[in-house]
């Protein structure tokens, strides 16, 4: 009986020692994004993101995306999440954020009998969102991840993302991402700097 208890304690200690994924949550990320939208727009622009590990399990995150075609699309989000290590190489996380979106149609001018008349229009919305995902350190250089987000409000959407990072230096990785936003295909390519 004593050997079984000792074995159980040793196994618990080994599991507890390995149940902390070595994934880093304090980083800055930036790059080029492209989104093919339903309404004959192919938005292109920049995407900046960041994350900061507050303690062992809680992190804050945010991002800014500014894309343009005939219309301009601006999106920023700010939130917090909880991470849980499944094993030494895999984390799951879930959290909430505040999401701002703006679509700007610019200025349209029309000839009238009295001259030229110009109108501008834009639409914006701020709403809560929930986010969650999984991150896995495939080997010492490759990290893979998937996430989902549900954004509420007037510009509501569901987003699904697959991401890969390849480490080129200790604190620097190249990053690629495929994003489906209500069925619209988006791509991201850039770099991630870990602090």
C-alpha positions in Angstrom: 0.0 0.0 0.0 2.8 2.4 0.9 4.5 1.8 -2.5 1.2 2.6 -4.3 0.9 5.9 -2.4 4.5 6.8 -3.2 4.0 6.0 -6.8 0.8 8.1 -6.9 2.6 11.0 -5.4 5.6 10.7 -7.8 3.2 10.5 -10.8 1.3 13.5 -9.6 4.6 15.5 -9.2 5.7 14.5 -12.7 2.3 15.5 -14.3 2.3 18.8 -12.4 5.8 19.5 -13.6 5.0 18.9 -17.2 1.6 20.6 -17.2 3.0 24.0 -18.0 3.2 24.7 -21.7 6.3 26.8 -22.7 4.3 29.1 -24.8 5.0 32.8 -24.5 2.2 35.4 -24.1 4.1 38.6 -24.0 4.7 39.7 -27.6 4.1 42.3 -30.3 3.0 41.2 -33.8 2.6 43.1 -37.0 2.2 42.5 -40.7 0.1 42.8 -43.8 -3.5 41.6 -43.9 -5.9 41.0 -46.9 -9.6 40.2 -46.7 -11.8 39.3 -49.6 -15.3 40.6 -48.6 -18.7 39.7 -50.0 -19.5 43.0 -51.5 -16.8 43.1 -54.2 -14.1 44.5 -51.9 -10.6 43.1 -51.4 -9.4 45.0 -48.4 -5.6 45.3 -47.9 -3.7 47.0 -45.1 -1.8 46.5 -41.9 -2.6 44.5 -38.8 -0.9 45.1 -35.4 -1.5 43.0 -32.3 0.0 42.4 -28.9 -0.4 40.3 -25.8 0.9 40.7 -22.2 1.1 38.0 -19.6 -0.2 39.5 -16.3 0.4 36.4 -14.2 0.9 32.7 -14.8 -2.6 32.2 -16.3 -4.1 35.6 -17.2 -3.1 37.7 -20.2 -4.3 40.9 -21.8 -4.5 41.2 -25.6 -5.4 43.8 -28.2 -5.1 44.7 -31.8 -5.6 47.3 -34.6 -6.4 46.5 -38.2 -6.8 49.2 -40.9 -7.7 47.9 -44.4 -8.8 49.7 -47.5 -10.2 49.3 -51.0 -13.1 51.4 -52.3 -14.2 51.4 -48.6 -12.1 51.7 -45.5 -12.3 49.2 -42.7 -11.0 49.8 -39.2 -11.1 47.3 -36.4 -9.6 47.3 -32.9 -10.1 45.1 -30.0 -9.0 45.0 -26.4 -9.5 42.2 -23.8 -8.3 39.6 -21.4 -8.2 35.9 -21.2 -7.3 32.9 -19.1 -4.9 30.2 -20.3 -4.7 26.6 -19.1 -1.9 24.2 -19.9 -3.1 20.8 -21.2 0.5 19.4 -21.3 4.0 20.6 -21.7 3.4 21.8 -25.3 -0.3 22.7 -25.5 -2.5 25.5 -24.0 -6.1 26.3 -24.3 -7.4 29.8 -23.6 -10.7 31.7 -23.4 -11.6 35.3 -22.8 -13.7 38.3 -23.6 -12.9 41.6 -25.5 -14.4 44.9 -26.6 -14.5 45.2 -30.4 -14.8 48.4 -32.4 -15.5 48.3 -36.2 -15.9 51.1 -38.6 -16.7 51.0 -42.4 -16.1 54.4 -44.1 -17.5 54.9 -47.6 -15.6 58.1 -48.2 -17.1 61.0 -50.1 -19.4 60.6 -53.1 -20.1 63.6 -55.3 -22.9 64.0 -57.8 -23.7 66.7 -60.4 -27.0 68.5 -59.7 -28.7 71.4 -61.4 -27.3 73.7 -58.8 -23.7 72.4 -59.0 -22.0 69.5 -57.3 -23.3 67.9 -54.2 -21.1 65.7 -52.0 -22.0 63.3 -49.3 -19.9 61.1 -47.0 -21.0 58.1 -45.0 -19.6 55.8 -42.4 -20.9 53.3 -40.0 -19.3 52.1 -36.7 -20.1 49.8 -33.9 -18.6 48.9 -30.5 -19.7 45.6 -29.0 -18.5 42.8 -26.7 -17.0 39.6 -28.1 -15.9 36.2 -26.7 -12.7 34.5 -27.9 -11.0 31.3 -27.3 -8.4 29.0 -28.9 -5.6 26.5 -28.6 -1.9 26.9 -29.0 0.6 24.0 -29.5 4.4 24.1 -29.6 5.0 21.5 -32.4 8.7 21.5 -32.0 11.4 24.0 -30.9 10.8 26.2 -34.0 7.1 25.7 -35.0 4.0 26.8 -33.1 0.5 26.1 -34.4 -2.7 27.5 -33.2 -6.4 27.8 -33.9 -9.0 30.2 -32.4 -12.6 31.4 -32.7 -14.3 34.6 -31.9 -18.0 35.6 -31.8 -18.5 39.4 -32.1 -21.9 40.8 -31.2 -23.5 44.1 -32.2 -24.7 45.6 -35.4 -21.6 44.4 -37.3 -21.7 41.0 -35.7 -19.7 38.1 -37.1 -18.1 34.7 -36.3 -14.4 34.3 -37.0 -12.3 31.2 -37.3 -8.5 31.4 -37.5 -5.6 29.0 -38.1 -2.1 30.3 -37.4 1.5 29.2 -37.6 4.7 30.7 -36.3 8.2 29.7 -37.3 11.1 30.9 -35.0 14.0 32.5 -36.9 15.7 33.8 -33.7 15.2 33.3 -30.0 12.7 36.2 -29.7 11.5 36.5 -33.4 9.2 34.4 -35.5 7.6 34.8 -38.9 3.8 34.4 -38.7 1.2 33.3 -41.2 -2.6 33.1 -40.6 -5.7 32.1 -42.5 -8.9 33.8 -41.2 -12.5 33.1 -42.1 -14.8 36.0 -41.0 -18.4 35.0 -41.8 -17.1 33.0 -44.7 -14.9 35.8 -46.1 -11.3 34.7 -46.5 -8.6 36.6 -44.9 -4.8 36.2 -44.9 -2.1 37.6 -42.6 1.7 37.5 -43.0 4.1 39.2 -40.6 6.5 38.9 -37.7 6.1 38.2 -33.9 8.6 39.6 -31.4 8.5 38.0 -28.0 9.6 40.0 -24.9 
